[in-house]
Amino acid sequence: MPKAPSSRTSPRISRQSLTTFAVLATGAALLSAMAPSGVSGASSTPTTIAVSQNTTWGPTLTLKNGDTLYRLTADSKNTSVCTAKCATIWFPVLLAKGQKKPVGDGVSSLGSFTRTGGAKQVTYAGIPLYTFSKDKKPGQVTGNVKNSWGQWYSINPKSPTTPPKKSSGSGGTTTTTAGGGIAY
């Protein structure tokens, strides 16, 4: 025997609601795709560069929070060749919104240049600076590598164009403050 139709009606979504949802979802997807993923800086906190003493690599440029900074040997003075996919793995260090120049915590020779798209990338002695997506904690140095974009290495501020050499030690990091003291 066939079932009698139910007296309940199933909920219906109006065509206008579906259209509104589709427009909002498309807008959110476009904004997400246009936003730079993982760039260092571009916030309201001033971008500050410091020197940390890494027991494996020696004196190393870092962000104020201890994130290791890297250079790409294929870059030239005040020019980055790391764009598109490269910049989603090697995050350009950018000036914070409204910041005119980078802050150096015991570091001089800092500057910036304008990347394609208008963002200001921080430099040390004209060398564009980056952080590495595979460094998961402050003081970690996993980006002294060669890959399809070229040779990457952490930066010793005393000799920024020379690749770092491993020294004996446990790999930990201490941060040298502007007054010359060590912060642990």
Disulfide bonds with the S-S distance in Angstrom:
Cys82-Cys86 2.03
